[in-house]
């Protein structure tokens, strides 16, 4: 396998040498070396390990949601020895992380996105990454020692509970789960679904968003975040939801209800009414992680695509697939789209590093919309090249497509981000109109100065009153 990763003009080029030129000044020598280690670990250990992982899970539902594939722990030990552990916590906020910037980890996340097991093997898997960020950034010392330490050590896993089945959760102000103070406790009632990670037998802590003050006039101060241990009485996991038929076992996406679930008041994170603040702080960097993993999936799909069209056994109409022009056009467009999407994500990561997630809202929203569309398009082209095999379990492409499609919904559906982008961009409209009007008026004056008749239709079609305002 190692000889396949040796650099060559028409073969492999190491990850550090493929860092886009605009990002290189922001990448330390240590991060570049780590990036090469990540690539080697993913290509030589994790991708081959994916096949073992899928078989060790088992086949029946009971097996799949009670399993912990042994290969995961073996890969974790290898990752720790290589220093590939908790790379996701950014330098500027957390002493607990590996000391990389959002940009540097973003580059690494691309390679993790090529494997089913790589993110968990390096303790960089969602939703644990976002949950660890929440506790590290907003939790008190007691919460950090009880929950953050075992999460950072990869001893337990966690779940994030926000979305609810009975409301339009794309607007998180709609959530209805109640969190009511009762002496030294809080009592929770309501239901959640798409609770990612809740199926894993090692999941011991839930991060839950609910309402502590539903009557607050400021709808963004009604919500709070609280830590709920998995074994508190009153929690019922009803089912695991599938994604296009894939159950994502043992991780799972649970539909769960809370009935008079009582937790200590000390489990409240940061304080009542701070839920939106916490969630927005969690989602910003998380969207960058998702986006770069999606870039990795797109790259993997393109690799499978290229392998297929260069398979000498596959000769429709007497020619290998790469001899058909339509395939080369799809390859070229895939290359362009992946590279453009990567630059957009890295730009957003740089912006977060320079300010924070709030200062990069536009850039984060852009990649949240753009990257899943690019990934899905590239994966779809690869599926088409494989024909029937592409939609079967014989390639990873169908599963990748199912996972990629969810990215247009998770962390806020496309429509929310597009509406936000459109509104903010439209704020510039009046200023643009004033400048254009002034340019037209000056053009008319210049025409008069040089004795030329003004024929600009945008000016001539205005009323006299409009012209007088110019």
N, C-alpha and C positions, 0 to 999 in steps of 0.2 A: 504493500500500500504506500509506503513512504516514497518510493521512487516515482509514484504518480503525482506527488506534490512537489517535485523538483521543477524549478522555473524553466520554461522553454518558450520560444517566440510564439508558437501556435498551440501551447498547452497551458500549463498552470503558471499563474503569476501570483506571488505571495500577497496576502491580505494587506500588509503594510505598504507594498508598492502600488496597490490599487486605491489607496486613499485619495479622493479627489483633491486636485491642486488647491482649491479654495479652502479646504479644511486642514491641510497639512500644517499651517502655522499654529493651529490650535491643538495639535496632537503632540504630546510629550514623547520622548524617546522610550520611556518606560511603557507608555500606552501602546506605542507601535509594536514593541516586542511582545507585549501581552496579546495584542490583536493576532499576531502570527501564531501564538500558542493556542488561542481560542480556535482559530481556523483548523489547525492540525488536530486538536482534540475533537472537534465536531466531525471533521471528515474521516478521521481514522478510528475513533472510538464510538462516538454517539450515533452517527448514521448507521453503521453496521449494527449497533446495539438496539436500534429501533425495532428490528425484526424480532429480537429476543424479547424485548419489552412487550410487544403485542401478543406474543405467545404465552408469556408468563402471566399475563392478566387472566387468561382463561376464557371460556366461551359462554357459560351461563351467566345470567344477571347477578346471581348471588356470588359467584366466583369473582366476577369483574369488579364488584363494588366492595369486596372484602380483601382484595389482593394488594400486595405491596411487592412488585417485582424486584427480585434480588439484584438484578443488574443495576438498578438505580443506586443502591448503596455502594456497589463496587465502583460505579462511575463517579460518585461523590468523593470517594477516597482518592481516586486518581486526580480529580479536579482540585481537591485541596492541596495535594502534593505539588501540583503545577502552579498553585497560587491563583487559581481561577475560581474565586469564591466571593459572593456578594459584590460583584463589580458595579451593581446598579445604583448604590447610594452615592449621590454626587458629592464632590469634594467640598463645595461651598456651604453645605448644610450639616453634614453628618460626620461625626468622628468614628462611627461604627462601620463605615463602608471601606472599600478598597482604595479610595482616593482618586477615582477617575471623574472627569467632568461628564456632563450629560452628552456632549458630543463624543467623547472617547468611548463611553459605554454604548452609545448609539451605534457606533461602528461595530462593536463587538456583538450587539444584539442582532445585527443582520445575519451573522453566522449562526447564532443560536436558533434563529428562525428556520434554519434548514433541517432541523432534527426534531423529532417528537420528544426526545428525552433531554436534550442539551440544556434547556433552561433550568429544569429541575436539578439536573446533575451539578450545576454550578450555583445552585440556590438563588437563581434569578428568575423564577417562574411566577407568573401572575396566578392568583391575585396576591400572593404573598409579598411580592415586591412593593406594591402600592400599600398594602397593610403595614408592612414594616416601616415604610416611609411615614405613615400616619403616626404610628406609635413613637418612632424616633424623633419626629419633628414636634408633635403635639402632646405626647404622653408624659406623665409624671414619672418619677424614678421608680415608684412601686410598680406601675404598669410596664415599664421597660424591663425591669428585672423578671417579672412574672411571665411576660409574653414575648417581649422583643428578643431577649437572650436566646431562648430555645428556637425561635424562628430564625435568627441569624446563624445559629449552629446547625440548622437543618434537621432538628430533632422532631419538630411538629409542623403541621401546616395550618392554614387559616382559610376563612371564607369572607366574602364581602357581600352584605345584604342591603340592597337599596331598592331595586325594581319590585313593583307590586303588580299582581295580575288584574286587579279590578280598576286601576286608574291608568291614565296616560302618563307613564313614568318618564317619557322624554322631557316632561316638565316636572322636575323633582319637587316643586312646591306642591304638587298634587298628592304626594305620599300621605298615607293615612295611619300607618302604624303609630300607636300612642306609646309614649314613654312618660309615665306619671310618677311623681315623687310620692313616696309613702314612708315617712320616717327616715331611717338610714338606708332605704332601698329605693330602687326604681322598679316599676312594674310595667311590662311590655305586653301589648296585645295587638294582633294583626297578622298579616301574611306577606310573604315574600316569594318571588320566584327568580329564576336565572341566578340563583345563589351559587356562583361558581366556586368549586372546591369543597363544597359541603358533603360530597359523597365519599371523599377520601377517608379511610379509617384513621388516618393520622391527623385529621382536622380537629383541633381542640379549641379554637377561638373564633368567634364571629365578630366582625365589625359591622354594626347595625346603625342605619340612619332612620330616625323616627321623629315624631313631633312631641316636643315638651311644652310648647306654648302655641297651640293652634289658633288662638285669638289675637296674637300679636299683630299690630297694624302693619309692621314690616314683615312681609311674607318670607323674607330671607333670614329672619331671626326666629322663626318658629321651630326649626329643626335642630337636632342634636345628634352626636355620634356617641355610642356607648359600646363597651366591650362585653360580649356575652359568652361565657364558657359553653362548650357544646353539650355538656351533660346536665345543665340546669333543668329541673322539672318544668313541664309545660311546653316543651319544644317537640313538634311532630314533623318529621320529614315524610311527605306524602309520596313523592315520586321524583325520578330523575328525568329531566327533559332532554330530548334528543335534538340534534341539529342535522337536518336532512338524513335522519336515520342513524347518525353517529351519537353514541351516548357519552363519549369522552371519559369512559371509566379508566381508573377508579376516581378520577377527579370529579366529574359530574357537575350538572347544573340543577340544583334542587328547587322543588316547590315545597315550602316549609311554612308552618303556622306557629304562632306564639299565643298561648293562652295563659294569662296571669303569670308570665315568666318574671321571676323576681331576681334581681342582681344587686349587689352592694352599690351604694351611691358613689363609692370611690372608683367605680368602673367608668364613670362619665369622663369623656375625653375633652380636655380644655375648659369645659364649662357649658352650661345650657345656652342654647341659641347660637352656638358656634359651628353648627353642622355644615352649613354651606361653605364657610371659610375652609373647613377641613377637607371637604370633598373636592373643592376646586383645587386645593393644594395637592391633593392626591392624583387627580385626573390629568393635570398638565403634563408632568414627566411621563406618566403612564401611557399617554397617547403617543409619545415619541417612541417608547419601547415597543408598543404594538406596531407602529408604522415601520420601524426598522426590521422587526421580525417578519413583517409582511414583505419587505423588500427582499429579505433572505429567501422567503418562500417563492417569490417571483423568479429570483436567480436560479433556484433549484428547478423550478418548472422549465426555465429556458435550457438548463443543462440537459434535462430529460428530453426536451424537444429536439435539441441538437443531436443527442445520442440516437434518437429514433430516426431522424432523417438521414443519418449516416450509417444505418444498419443495412448491410449488404443483403440481408434476407428479405427486406421489405422493398419490393419493386412493383408498385402499381403501374400498369400500362408499360411494363418493360424498363422502367427507369427508377433509380433510387429516388427517394423523396426529395433530396436536396437538388435534384435536377429540375424539379417543378418550380417555376418562378414564384408561384403564389406562396410557397413555403419560405423561400428566401426573403420575400417581402415581409412576411410575418416575423421572421427572425430579426430583420433589421428594425422593424417598428418596435418590437419588444425591447431590443437593446436601447433604443432611443428613449422609450418611455420609462424603463427602469432607471437609467442614468439620470434622467430629469427628475424623477420622483425622489431618488436618493439625495440629490442636491437640495431639494426643497426641505426634506426632513433634517438634513444636517444644518441647514440654515436656521431652522426652528430651534434645534438643539443649541446652536451657538447663541441665539437670542436669549434662550432661557439662562444659559451660563452667564451672559452679560448682565441680565436683570433678574428675572424670575418668571414663573409660569404666567403670572398676570401680565407681565410686560411683553409676552410673546403670544397673546391671545390670537392675533390675526394669523401668525405663522403656524401655530398649532392647529387652528381650524382648517387652514388650507391643506395641510398634509393629512388631517383626519378624513377629509373628503377625497383627496387626490389618490392617496396610496392604495386603499382597498380597490378602487376602480382599476388602477394599473395592474395590481396583482391578479385580480380576477380575469382581466383581459388576457394576460400572459398565460395564466394557468389554462384558460379556455382554449387558447391556441395549441398548447401542448396536448391537451385532451383530444382535440380534433386530429392532430397528427397521429395519435395512437389508436384512433378509431374506437372499437368496442373495448379494447383493453384500457383505454383512458378513463372510462366511466366505471370500471370494475375495481375490485380490491387488489388486482394484480399490479397496480402502480399506486404511488402515493397521491396521485393527482386529484382523484375524486374527493378524498378526505381533505386535501389542501383547499379545494374549491369550497367545500362546505364550511371549513374554518374561516376562509377568507371572506365569504359572504356575510358572516356574522359581524365582521369588522365594520360593516356599513351601519351597524345598529349599536354595538356596544360603545360605551363611553360617550353616548350621545349620538342619535341618528344623524345621517348626512343633512337632513332637512334643517335641523337645529343650527348646525354650523353654517350652512349656506345662508340661512335667514340672517344670522348674526353678521356674517361677512357682508351680505348685501346691504343691510342697514347701515353698518359702519362706513362702507364705501360710499353709500349714497349721501352721507353727511358732507362729502366733499363736492357734491353737485353744485350748490349755489356758488361756491368759490370758482369752480370751473366755468360756470355760466358767465360770471362777471368778467373773468379774464378773456373768454372768447368774445364776448360782446365788445370789450375794450379793443381787442385786436381787430375786429371787424370795423369798428368806428375809426380806428387809426388808419386802416387800409383805405377807407373812403376819403379821409383827409389827405392821405398821401396821393391818392388819385387826383384830387383837386389841385394839389400843389404842382403836380407834373402835367396838368392840363389834360387828364384822362378821365373819360366818363366812367363813373362808378357803376359797375354792372353786377355787383355781388348780390345774388338773389336773396340771400339770407338777410341782407340789409334792405333791399328794395321792397321786399314783401312786408316790411314792418309798417305799422301805422305811424302817422306823424308824431303822435304822443310818445310812441316807443322810441322813435329816432331822437326825439329831444332828450331822452334820458341817457342816451349813449354819450 
